[in-house]
Amino acid sequence: MSYPIPNTLNLPANAQAGGLATSIEDVRRLREMADDLGLPFRAIGAGSNIVPEYEVAEFVAVMKNRGVKTNVKQGVPHVDVAAGENWHDLVTYCASKGLHGLENLALIPGTVGAAPIQNIGAYGVEISDFIESVTVCDEHGLKQILSQSDCGFSYRESTFKTQPELVVVSVQLALSREFNPRLDYPDVLAEFDRSVGDANALVTAITSIRQRKLPDPAIVPNVGSFFKNPVVTVSIASRLREKFKNLVAYEVQGGIKLSAAQLIDHAGWKDRPTDKVGCWQQQPLVLVNLGGATTEDVIAYATAIQQEVLALYGVQLELEPSLLS
């Protein structure tokens, strides 16, 4: 018995067993099945941020629950969204309804349930900025509601990464009726002559930027950014400025954040694809399946990049997607 694992890298991968979950009751039922089979239990969404091996020794549940509910609490609009909803569809829905804050996160692939796990972010905005709580099903089948502070959010990290037994069932967001666009990034500012008119225009602009820079997973298989932007000490950043005329670096809590894409590009990896795996020309942070790649091919290519960046610059790149084995 095997179960195909959906993944946007289009890698051949199968779990020992699996099923679809359209409700929290399904999650409980599937977890019981996993226990009966003696298999670890794993819940996923669209597979847009995973790298599964050819054979995964787990029971994989694919979240397919749907539903969007809106309400107002103390004058603040809230949205309660099922984990199986498409993320970009939620962003466009909220913008059309005058529920603001998520615009810069347009066109990020995947489901709503995956968003807090990765603490997805783009163009100066992270989903944790708007999460009020996350409803999960724990390893005992019990429903829990975790507050924002319980989720352990940091850059591309959350409690859900270290505790995968917590299955995200739905996400509760606190948004705004006031449109206060974040236009800090040059790519975003370049889309507008003077100012952005409304939320729909900003969603359209962000979508356009991402379409120009990033491959559509449905056409060119990928999982988006394959590496996290590294955070280094001030001394390391100062040393790197001697190698780079235009080092991309931002002060953040804990040090200086660098551009992983710049390091990869500077090391020449855009021009070194294999016959099956390569860097996307417009964004070398994205590794793409050029056709017929296996998990081993992708990991070998990523490891070679990590090793060379470490050797050249003394910076360790961390993988962003989760590995399933």
N, C-alpha and C positions, 0 to 999 in steps of 0.2 A: 504494500500500500504506500502510495506517495501522493504528494499534493504540490502542484506547481506554485512557485512563489513569484507573484508579480513584482517586477522591478524595472525601473526606467532605464537601466543600463542594458536591458535586453540580454541579460546573461542567462544561460540555461541553469536552472536551479529548482530543486524540489525538496520540500520538507518530508519527513517520514509520514506525517499526517497533518490534516488541517481542515478548515471550514470557514464559512462566512458568518459574521456576527452582525445582525441587524438590530440588536437590542442588548441591554445589560443581561437579560435572561439568557440570551445566546452565549454571551461571554462566560456566564457561569456553567452552562451546559458543556461548552467546548473545553473549558478548563477541567471539568470532571472527566471528559473523554481523555484528555491528555494525562491526567492522573492515573486513569485505568490502564493506559498504555505505557505508563512509566516514562513519559516524555516531558522535558521542560516545555513550558508554555510561553509563546511569544505572540503579541498582537502587533500588526502592522497596518498601514493605510494603503496608499497607492504604490509604495515601494520606491518613492522618489529620493530617499536618502539612506538606502541600504545597499550593501554589497554582499549578496549571499553566495556561499559556496555551492558547488554543484549538488552536493548532498548535505542537507542541514538536519542534524539530529535533534529536531524540535517538532513540536506541534505548533503550526502557524495559523493564527486566526486573522482573517482580513476584515477590518472594520468597515461595515457598509450601512451603519445606522444613519438615518437622515432626519432633518428637522431644524428649523430656525424659529425661535420665539423672541419677541421683543417686548420690553416693558420699561417702565420708568420708576426709579427709586430715588426719592428725595431730589427730584428734578433732573436726575442724570439718566440718560437712555442706556439701557442694558440689552445685550443680545446673548441669548443662550443657544449655542450651536452644537449639534451632534457631531461626533468625531468623524463620521464618514462623509461629511459634506466637503465639497471641493473648495479649497482655500480661495482661489482667485474669484470664484463665483460669489463667495461671501463678501470679498472686498468690493466688487462691483455692486452687489445688492445694497450694502451699507451706504456706499456713496450715492446711490440713486434715491435712498430713503432719507438723506440728510443726517446720517449717522457717521460722524467724522473721527478720523485718527488713523485709519488703516491704509490710506491711499498709497503711501510709499512702499507698501508691501504687495502691491499688485503684481500679478503674474508669477509669483513664487509657486512652483509646482507642488502638488501634494494635497493632503487632506487637512482639515481643521485639527484633527486629533494629533497629527504629527507636529503642528506648529509649536505648542508649548514644550514638547520633548526637545526639539532643537533650539528653542527660543529663537525662532527665525527673525531675521532682521535685514534691512536694506535701507540705504540712503538716510541714515541717521535715526531710524525707527526700529524698535524691537517689539515683538508681540507682548513681551512681559510688561511693557509700558501700559497696556490696556487690560491685562488679565485681572479680573477680580477674584476668580476661583476656578478650579478645575475639578470636575466630578470624575472619580475613578472607581474601578472595581478592583478590590485588593485580592491577594492570593487566597483568601478565605471566601471569596465571592461576596464580600460585604461592600456596600456602597459607601464611599467616603467623599467629602467635599473638602478639598485642600485650598486654603487661602493663598493669595499671591505670595505671601511671605513664607508659606510652607513649601513652595515649589523649588527653592534653591536656585533661582535664576541668576545666570551670569552669561558672559559672551558664549553663545552657542552651547550652553550647558543648562541642565536642570536636574532636579531630583529624579525625574523619570528615566534619565539615562543610567543612573546608578541603581535605580530600583525598577527594573523592567517588569517586575511582577505587578506593578500598578498600571492597570490598563485604563487609558484615557477614554472616557465614555462621552463626555461633552465638555465644552469650554464656555465660561461665562465672562463676557467682555463688558467693561464700562467705557462707553464712548462719549462723544460730545455733540451737541447741536451747533456749536460754533466751529466754523471752518478756519483752522489756524495751520496753514500749510507749512511743512518743513521743506525749505528750498536751499539748504546749506550746501549741498553737493554741486559742483560745477556742471555735471551732466544734467542735473535737474534744472538749474538756472538757465542753462543754454536753450532749454525748450521754450522759454517765455521771453518775449521782448521786454515787458515791464513787470507784469504780475500775472498770477494764475487766476482765471476767472472763477472757477468753482471746483468742487471735488471731482466731478466727472472728468474735467479737463486734466486734472492732475493724475488721475488713474490712467487716462489715455496716454499722457506723457511718459509716465513710468513704464507702462506697457510697451511703448514705442522704444524707449531706451533699452529695455531688457531684450526685446526682439532683435535689435541691432547688434547687441553685444553677446547674446547667449543663444545657444542652439535649442531648438524645440525638441524636447525628449522624444516626442512622437515621430520625429524625422531623423534626428541624430541622437542615438541613445546616450544618456548621461545622467548624472545625479546632481547637477549644479556644481557648486564649489566643492572640490575634492579635498582641499586643505583649509584649515583655519588660518586667519591672519595672525602671525605670531606676535606675542607681546614680549619684548626684551628689555634689558636694563638700559639706563641712559648711557652707560659706558659702551655697550655693544652698539647702540644706535650711533654714537659719535664715531666709533671706528668704521662703521659701514658708510658713513657720509664721506669718508675718504675714498671709497670705491665707487660711490654713486654721485653723479653731479646733481641729480634731482631725486634724492631719496624720498619716497612717500612715507611719512611718519607722523603719527598723531599721539599726543599725550593722552593716556587713559589711566584709570586707576590701576596701580600695580606696575606701571612702566610706560614703554613706548610701543605702540602698535605699528607694525610694518605691513606692507603689502606683500602677501605671499605671491601674488601674480607677478609683481615686479621682480622678485628674487628668481622666480622660475623663468621668466622671460630673459632676464640678464644672464642666466646660466645657459641660455640657448635652446631650451626644450621645445619651444614652438616649432623649431625646425628639425626636430628629431623624433618624428613619429615612427612607430613600428608598422608592420602591415596590418595590425589589428587595433592598436591603441595609439592615441595621440592627444596633444593639447589643442583646444579650440583656438584658432588663430586670433579671434577678437578678444579672447579672455583665457589666457593659459592656465588659470586656476581651475578651469573645467576640463576634465579628462573625458574623452569621447570614445565610444566603441565604434571603430571604423568598419566593423563587419566581422562576425564570427569570433569575437573575443570571448575568452573564458575568464572566470574569476582570477585564475592564476596569472593570466596575461595582464589584467588590470592592476593587480597588486604588485606584480614584478615591476611594471612601469612606474607606479607611484613610489615604490621603494627606491628605485634608481634615482628619481627626482629628489627624494628626501636625503639620500646619501650624498648626492652632489651638492645640494644647497648647504648641508651641514659642513661638508669639506671646504667649500668655497667661502662661506660666510659665517660659519659657526652658529647657525640658526637651525633649530630642529622644527620641522614642519609636522603638525599633527593632522591626522585624517579627520575630516568632518563627518562623512557618512559612517553609519554603524556597520560592523561586520557581523554576518550571520554564519555560524558554523555548526 
